Amino acid sequence: MYRSHTCGELRTGHIGLEVTLAGWIQTIRKFGSITFIDIRDRYGITQLVIGEELNEAINRSALGREFVIQAKGIVRERSNKNEHISTGEIEVGITSFETLNKSNTPPFTIQDDTDGGDDLRMKFRYLDLRRNELKKNLELRYAVNRAARNYLHEKGFMDIETPFLIKSTPEGARDFVVPSRMNTGQFYALPQSPQTFKQLLMVSGYDRYYQVVKCFRDEDLRADRQPEFTQIDCEMSFVKQEDILNMFEGMIKSIFLEVKGIDIKESVQRMTWEEAMWHYGNDKPDIRFGMKLLNIKSSYLKNGKITAEGELIAGSGFAVFDDAETVLAIAVPGAASYTRKQTDELTEWVKRPQIGMKGLVFIKCNTDGSYKSSVDKFFSEEKLKNIADACGAAAGDLVLILAGPEERTRKAISELRLEMGQRAGLRKKDDFKLLWVLDFPLFEYAEEENRWVARHHPFTSPKPEHIDIMIGNSPVIENASAYLQHPYAGIKANAYDMVLNGNEIGGGSIRIFQRDLQEKMFSALGMSKEEAQHKFGFLLGAFEYGAPPHGGIAFGFDRLCAILGGSESIRDFIAFPKNNSGRDVMLDAPSAIDGKQLDELGIKTV
């Protein structure tokens, strides 16, 4: 046996006990004839003390950082206690030691404040994973996994595996494809989700299914995306939307309690998609703070009455507002003290390519009751006050206004709201706020193709009251300007997203389970009967054998872990992630394969 205890286990109750520890050397400190060694393993760190009698052996061994050693000795009380580590009240006086393996000098320091850059640490990920910060992240990931599994097991769910080598049916993101040697010229795809398999399991009678499952999407990457990622994937039979919301609201609350010690008593707030877009500019709003949007070029609520459209800015002669498709404003609490330099910097911020606006208008609601604006010559102080009042601004607040095309401006002011919330310290990492967003549109209009596309996926059912609209109307759109008047534009999906701190962490829907409605859905998306049969004939056929009503949800496991851990990047919570180019720089993958393998697969590269 290499060790009797771990490096994070010993306490004052072990004083006087002879122990054997094994692990990696974190640091070596020499003070005259005494040497101190901090030895580390997954569980913690312990100080070893080596006296004069072993110093010569230490010198001969030429010990260094990350050497693997075994040490035997007696636990004793530490004179200079370290309250920052769990073993800080004891140390081990060493009687013998053995070098189990030497180490080269690591390419970066293996400690929390490491000097290694991202690329270097990704290349030596097996060393980076020794750092305490990464260890805590993986411990949190395991705790979330365990909490979810425990909850689902208690609720009668079965963990059922589904295949990784499936048929390619590219509808959303690009598939990763895998050539088949035994079927030359044909390819499998890696699943973007187990969607159709879990529906087939419902047809098979397994009414409560789940998996913590790998999924694959060949898409451009960013902080919260990886080419392979993990979902908590769930499906239930004989349920309506309310059943799903209650079940998985319970799961998330259970995870918060078990992993973070946070007991969420109140029901999770609910909001329609239209409310989210109107008040926050996006469908995954961060509701930890206010700053709701106001469309000052449209009607708005004032003293319980709807004002006339455009009343706030009518007659100003300010062409930027007059010519804009939309004009949107937010009130930033306590920011009227912003200097000219700060408002100029904000203007440059909204002009960045990723935001895409031409400028920014502001109104300062001064504490003395006056109003100062960047467009004073177009608006009287009374009109500035009316705009500020409509935005809910108080003395000391700053109103920020963007004008331009509807979609771009709404997206831009949504980003500006988040930025101002961050600057104001309103988006704290240890403050968590959950939200259900409901009643999404079933369809989106693809202008380039002049056709409908599924907003969620093609297996999502319309709201029950909208099924007749879908069945009773043709999906054909006469022209690009007519789609908003088309009956399909008003159909709502029986779908729901769970949002945490402005991040979508889960999404799902009640599914279509009748063949005729599913065929109607495929037709609406521009699929011929032959194409639908070729791609999804197995599912359509299954619906003819007593498919039950069913629905489900999938949670982004990596993203949930990252938010609970206070990180912007899911990469920090994956043991061996890819970089932003989709490469594993540690393995140097993807890489070319030799000609013999290509010949076996019947493939030529270009």
Number of C-alpha atoms within 10 A of each C-alpha: 4 13 14 12 12 19 24 18 13 23 16 15 11 15 17 13 13 16 19 21 22 23 24 25 20 21 15 15 11 12 7 9 12 14 17 18 21 19 27 25 20 16 13 17 23 27 22 23 19 22 16 12 11 16 16 11 14 16 9 8 12 10 19 17 20 23 20 21 19 19 21 21 21 18 22 19 18 16 10 10 13 12 9 7 12 17 21 21 20 24 26 28 21 19 15 13 18 14 15 13 11 16 13 9 11 11 12 15 17 20 15 12 9 12 13 16 9 12 12 15 20 20 16 18 18 13 16 24 21 18 19 18 15 18 18 15 22 19 14 19 23 15 17 24 17 15 20 21 21 15 18 22 15 8 12 11 20 16 16 14 14 17 9 17 14 15 15 18 14 12 11 14 12 16 20 19 17 14 16 15 16 9 10 13 11 13 18 16 19 23 24 23 20 22 18 15 14 27 29 16 19 23 22 14 13 17 20 23 23 24 22 20 18 18 17 20 20 16 15 13 15 14 14 16 19 25 20 17 22 20 23 19 25 25 27 27 22 12 16 17 18 8 14 22 19 12 14 21 17 17 19 20 19 21 23 18 14 16 19 15 10 13 12 16 7 7 12 18 11 15 16 15 20 17 15 21 17 16 19 26 24 20 23 22 24 25 20 16 15 16 22 19 23 24 23 23 22 17 16 19 11 11 7 7 9 11 14 13 14 17 16 22 21 15 11 14 12 14 9 15 21 18 12 15 14 20 25 24 26 29 30 24 20 18 18 22 14 14 10 9 9 11 16 13 12 18 18 14 18 20 16 11 8 10 17 14 21 14 17 18 16 23 24 29 28 18 14 8 11 13 21 17 19 13 13 14 11 16 17 15 16 11 18 25 22 16 20 25 15 20 24 17 23 21 18 18 22 26 26 25 23 26 28 21 14 14 11 15 23 26 17 24 26 24 18 20 25 20 16 19 20 12 10 13 11 15 20 12 14 11 11 18 16 24 23 21 23 23 19 22 21 25 24 16 18 13 12 7 9 14 20 22 21 21 16 20 16 19 20 22 25 27 19 11 9 18 15 12 15 18 14 9 12 14 21 16 17 11 10 14 9 9 21 12 10 15 15 24 16 16 21 21 25 24 26 26 26 26 22 23 21 20 19 22 22 22 19 24 26 26 25 24 25 18 16 14 17 21 20 17 25 21 18 23 18 16 15 13 13 10 13 18 16 11 15 16 14 12 19 18 11 17 20 13 11 12 20 21 18 24 29 29 24 26 22 18 24 24 27 21 25 21 19 21 21 13 17 13 18 22 22 21 25 19 16 16 21 20 19 15 12 19 15 18 20 17 11 9 11 10 9 8 8 8 12 9 11 15 12 12 18 15 14 8 6 3
